[in-house]
């Protein structure tokens, strides 16, 4: 098992799945230390060739309750650099562009930056008692970590606008109904359900998982015709992998495939 610990974020790798845990009590607020620590963990995971799935979760009773409000005045100071204001975008973008499959295990509160972090993941599993939302309007702000762009693409503009205009959070079942989360887990079991899903996914070809993610993410920003061309290219690359040869041979010989992830 590979592990890495920082002040507010740590991660551990087991059987092809890296679990990132945000630990910034009491509610895992998104401050500079968390952003820096998370960026460092993501960089390490990118370099770890054996990892096929990444789970992100929060320690305690919150996934992430949003920005560290005490830091917001820094963004308003005269001369505040554009880099400072782009910091949330960069952190969330680093999650979205991970080559591995990413799963958010949402326990408790996922508000503001926490919701935006979950939105950047490929899959979201929420505990029954989770609360998700973008409450920035209540501070006279708008979502600054990609929420105005990713949420409408996921749930549609009318619902996304309502959530951002009111700033009110929604529960896990409502989040499931509108497509904000993929699954709802019993209270306290979001991570367990995410781990079970990760084990199933990590058993597949790592090389082809990356191709699927690449085709979906890039193709969804194109016309259908352009997206189909991306898919055709990815399909051709998949045919050339060792894992494709192994998968076909295993199927024909009625045995379980042993993928090498290349």
N, C-alpha and C positions, 0 to 999 in steps of 0.2 A: 504493500500500500504506500502510495506517495502522499505526503501531506505538506502543507505550507500554512504557516500562521503569521498573521499580521495583527496590528493593534485592534482593528475593528472587523476584519474579514478574514476567514480562513477557508481552506478547501482541502478535500481528501479525495483520492482516486482509488476506486476499488472495482475490479472486473470491468474496466472500460467506461465507468461512470464517475465523473467528478462532481462532488457535492460542495457547492459554495454556501457558506453560512455567514450571514451578516449579523454581527453581535455588537451593537452599539446601544446599550440600555439607556432609557427604559423602553423605547419604541423603535429603535433602529433608524433614527432620523438620518436623512441623507445630507451629511456635511462633507467638507473637503477631505477629511481623513478617510471617510467611507469611500468617497469617489476614488481617491488615490489608491487605497488598498484594493478595491474591486478591480481597478484597471491593472494593477500588478498581478492579481490572481488570474485574470483573463489572459494576460500575456503569457504567463507560465503554462496555462492550460493549452493555449494555442500551440505551444512548442512541444507538448507531450503527445507524441504520436499515437499512443495506445488509447486515448480517450475518444469515445464516440458519442457520448451523451453528457450534458452538463445540467445539473439541477441547481437552481438558486432558491434559497429559503432564508428565513429569518429566525434568529434565536428568540426564545421567549414567546410572548403572546402577540407579536406583530411581525408581519413580513417586512414592511417598511412604512412608517406612518407619514412619510413625506419629507420635505426639506427641513433643514435645521433653521427655524425661523430667526434665530439669533444672527445667522449669517446673511440674511436677506438685505439688511442695510448696506452691506458692502457692495451689493449690485447697484445700489442707488447713488453711491458716492460719485461726485464729479470726477471725470477722468477714468471711471471704472472701465477697464479694458474689455474689448469685444471677446477676448479669450475667456475672461471670467464668466461672461454671460453665455458663452457657448459650452462651458464646462459640462452642464447636465446633458446637452445634446451629445457630446463626445462620449460620455460614459455610457449612456443608453445605446448609442450607436455601436459601441464596441461589443455590447451584448448581441445586438441584432445581426452583426456581421460575423459572429463566431461561425466557423465552418462546421462545428459539431451541432447536433440537435440540442436545443435548449428547452428546459422545462421549468416553469415557475411553480414552486410549491407554496401556495399562498395561505399562510396561517394568520388569522386575525386581521389586522388593519393593513390595507394596501392603498394608501391615499397619496395624491399628488405624485411626487417622484417615484413612490413605491408602485403605484398603478402604472406609471409610464415604464418602469423597469419591467414589470410583468408583461406589458404590451409588447415589449421588444423580444420576448421569448417566443419560441415556436409553438409551445403548448402551455396551457395554464390549468393547474389543478388547485381548487380552492376548498378549504375547510368549510363545513356547514355554517360555522359562525363567522366567516370572513366578511369584511366590509371593504368594498372597492369603490373608488371615486376620484374625481378631480375637483377638489374644493377651492382652488386658487382664487376664484371669483370673490370669495368671502374675505380675501385679503386685498382686494382691488388689483388682482393679478390674473394672468391667464397661464395655462400650463406651459412650462418652459423646457420640458424634456421630451418634446415630440408628441405630446398628448393630442394637440389639435390636428395632427396629421395621421397618427396611427389609429386612434380610436374610431374616427369616421370610416376608415378603410376596413375596420373589423366589424363594426356594428351598424354602419350606415350613418349618414349625416343627421337625420332628424333626432335619432336617439342620442347620438354623441353630443349634439348641440344642447339638448335638454339636460344631460348630465353636467355639462360644463357651464350652462347658463344658471342652473340652480345651485351647483356645487354640492348637491346632496349625494351621499354614498348609497350604494345598493348592496343587498345581501347576495350570498352565493347563488341561491336558486334563481334570483332575477338575473344575475350575471350569466348564468347558464342559459336562461331562456333567450336572452338577446345575443348570445354568441360571444360574450366577453371571456368566458372560461369554457374549457372543454369538458371538465368533469367536476363534480362536487363530492368531497370525501367526508366521512363522519368527523365530528369534532376531534381535533388532535391527530388526525391520520392523513393529512394532506401530503406530508413527506413520504409516508409509507406507500401511499397510492402512487405518488410520483416515482418512487424507487422501483415499484413493481413494473410500471410502464417503462422505465429506463432499462431494466433488465431485459425486457422483451425486445426493445429497440436495439440495445447494444449487442444483442445476439445476431443481428443482421449485418450485412456487408457495410463496413464503415466507408468504403470507397463509394458505394452506390448511395448510401444515405446522404453523403455530401453532394452528389450529383442531383438527387431529388430536391434537396434544399435549394441548391443553386438554380435549378430550373424553375421552381415555384417562385422564389423571391425575385429573380430577374425577369421572368416572363410575365409576372403579374403587373409589372409597370409598363408593359408594351401592348401593342395591338395583338389580337388573337393570332393573326398570321405570323407576326414576329415571334410571339411566344411559342408557337408550334415549331418554328425553326430552331429555337433554343432547345425545345424538348427533343427534336430529332438529333441534334448534335449531342446532347447528353446521353440519349439512348445508344448512339454509336460508340461513345466513350465507355459506356457500361458494358457493351458487348466485348470490348477489348480487355476487360479486367480479368484477373485470375479468379476472382470471386464468381464471375458469371460462369466461367468454365466449371468451377466446383459446384455451383448451384444446379446447373443443368445435369452434370454427371450424378450428383446425389439424388436428384429427382428420378432420373432414369433407372438408377440402381436401388431405389427405395431405401435410402439411408439419410441420416441427418447431415446436412452440409457442415463442413468445417471451414469457415471463412477465414482468410488471412488478411482481409481488409486492404487489399490492393488489387 
